[in-house]
Every structure is written in C-alpha cells, then in structure tokens.
Amino acid sequence: MQESKKIAVVGSGLVGSLLAIYLKKAGHTVHVFDRSPDIRNIEFSGRSINLVMSNRGWKALEDIGLDEAIRNIGIPVDKRAIHLVDSALNYQYYGKEGEAIFSLSRGILNRKMIDLAEAAGVEFFFEHKIWDVTLSDATLHIGDTERGEWDELQYDLVFGSDGAFSRVRHRMQRQSMFNYSQEFLKIGYKELHIPANADGTHKLDKNSLHIWPRGEYMLMALANTDGSFTCTLFMPHEGENSFESLKDKETLEAYFAEHFPDTADVIPDLVEDFFKNPTSYLVTMKCFPWTYEDKVALIGDACHAIVPFYGQGMNAGFEDITILHEMMQKHGNDWETIFKAYETSRKPNADAIAELSYRNFMEMSSKTADAKFLLQKKIEKWFSEKHPDKWLPLYSRVTFSLRPYAEALALGNQQNAIMEEVMKIKNIDTLWNSEVVENKIIDLLG
C-alpha cells in the first residue's frame, strides 16, 4: 500500500474510470472530474464505434477482479465476415480455436465502469469543467466558462485522462521541449444501426466482425447484447465516394443499393440514421513527455490517440494502467520515478500501435476482398499451427498476446517480407500447404 495521496483524474471515460479504481484500491483518495453530464443519465448514440476487448484489456481487468463483470455485457467475436459486392460471404478466423475478441457497446461499458468505480469508493464530479492545471503543484482550475471566474482545487497528483483534445495536455504543451503532433485522416465515420429481429435475435451472425470492404471506403458492424448491431461507415470526407457526395435520400439509397446491396434488408433506418448522425473525424495524436515531475501524468488517448482500425485504442489505454500499476508496486512512493518509468516503457509501444492501426485500415478496406491476400493469411495460419514456436501471426501477436506493440510491429514487418517471397512461388494457390512452402518459410526465417 502506498502513502495515501489526494488524486484527481480528469476525464470519466473508460481509461479514467479504470485508473480511478486502481488508485482507490492502492489507498488513495480519488476524485474524477468530467465536463459532460453523467453518461448513465443520457441517451448514448450517434457517434460511436463499438469497442473490442482483447488480451491486454482483459489483463488490466483481471488484475483487479473486474473481468467477469465486463464479460457479461459483451459478445465474443472469433472471425471476420467479409461481404463482397456480389453478396458472397467469406469468413476469416482471427486466431486459434477458442480465441476471440469481445464486442462491447461503448456506452454500456462506460456506464458499467463508472458504477464499478463508485462501488470502489471513487467520487465523480460531472458537469465540472477543468480549464487548466498548474503543473508545479497539481492545482486544477475549474469554472463554468473558459473566460469566466475559476476556482482552484488543490491535489497531490493529477492524471489527464481527458481524451485526444485533453485540457491537461494543452497546459503541458506550453512547456519548452514538449513534442506534439496530430494528423487527421481524410476519412471520417458515421454510425448506422441494424436493429434486432422482432424476437430479439440478431439479423447477422453475432460472433463475427462484419466488413463490407470497398477500397477507400467500407462498412463494418459489431453485435450488441440486445440483438442489434452498431454499424460504422468509413468514407473520405470529400471527393468521389465520399460523405460530401451523398447529399440526399435518392443518392444515398442508390449508392447503398449499388455498393452494399445485401444491407437493404438489415438497415431499415438508413436514411434517417445517415442524415441524423454526425460525421466524425479520425485523428492520430502523439506527444512526449507524458508526465511532469511527480505531479501530473497523461494516460490513454490524452497522450496517444489512434485510429480505430485495430480495435486497440481502449486496450492500449488499459495497458497503460497495467504498466503504471507495475511501476507503483516497484517504486513505492517515488512518483517521479514511477512516472518516468511508465512513460519510457509506454511511448515506443504507443507509437507502434498507432502505425499498426493506420496500416490495418488498408487491410480491412481493400485487402480483405483480395483473393491473394486471403491466401497469404491462410498460409500464415497453416504454418503457425504447424510451427507455433516459429511463427505467431501479427494479428494474434497484437490481439491475443501481451508482447510489446513495438515488438509486434518489427516482427510483423519481417513476416510480411517473408510472405512477399512466398507468394511469388509458382502455382502457390495449389502448393500453399506443401512441404515446398513450409521449407521456404523455414529457410527465410533463417
């Protein structure tokens, strides 16, 4: 147990709520501030991508005994269901038998995490707007408006868990030697909805991540426990095949009939959802350092926002907490050493998952409809099952292991170079599971 501190967490999202539980259980007084209303009292819809929990996230929950409570509100997803334009359906399994990610509604999960944090003794302050923080003494500045009067709230430590556009980070950015970058994709997203059947069952296979890959744009869907699916349409903001080009009901319906013909029966409220729900942006944000002395630290999206195409945003944030907790156990009450060790460990891994997430958009939107790519993945799966000591596919290394993201990126690059050579083998489509291919991979692995 550490020496008890008075700690503020700014942001009541998933990472902030879980961090608050860890800090409370370590013996601290924990107050969580959020400028928004309590999510448990509002309708949550219109700009969400379902979350997927994988091994890194589960570890953070298991270590504090919350995993079963969360498993009960999720659905296991063990494969991709790839919907081609001609309505053909291909399945691509993620890992070994029994390996699955879990589909979770962001709103339901966030409400549950806040309930669990309150049950642990964490205090939440909703509709409390933090505009600034004095780094040197961990003082929060709070008020109704940015230009109005502010009150000061004194803490021993402050954690900024307030997302990609963090106010805590904004203060840290105004120091010298603070590096910061943000990059918006030209692609945005919009939430759509597949309702449950009349009897409450799912209209599509609930244990699949459904993808309609169409090159520069795609549709995806993940199941919810109430029989519905949360769908997300990813498209460029401007140009041909863009949100800008879909201006009216007739154009939208004709577009979906041509490019997503098998959705006509399952998305009955397409027009209403499309024009009601906002078009949201996708950003990658990087910064360093993440901490200030022994007073202030950033965590989750506040220091490493990534695009959602690997399903690792929440998992990476939860892994931040795992590493922070390890450093707390190792270094006791020396918060400056804890913070330095935490940011040094996490920064290269945050950069690696940002790169992997960006690349995975290309895989999901284009390559999953490519027969050669599907064959390559089939070969990798076949070889890894024969030689698990020699080959762990990149997706499994990221999703079903706890090995560092930076290691996954480096080994993934090496594996891809090997597979480019393998795919050049004459008649690879008939020889794919032969001794020739097996020996070629072993030779290339050195």
Secondary structure by P-SEA (a helix, b strand, c coil): cccccbbbbccccaaaaaaaaaaaaaccbbbbbbcccccccccccccccbbbbcaaaaaaaaaaccaaaaaaabbbbccccccccccbbbbbbcccccbbbbbbcaaaaaaaaaaaaaaabbbbbccccccccccccbbbbbccccccbbbbbbbcbbbcccccccaaaaaaaacccbbbbbbbbcbbbbbbbbbccccccccccccccccccccccbbbbbbccccccbbbbbbbccccccccccccaaaaaaaaaaccccccccccaaaaaaaaccccccccccccccccccccccccccccccccccccaaaaaaaaaaaaaaaaaacccaaaaaaaaaaaacaaaaaaaaaaaaaaaaaaacccccaaaaaaaaaaaaaaaaccccccccccccccccccaaaaaaaaaaaaaaaaaaaaccccccccccaaaaaaaaaaac
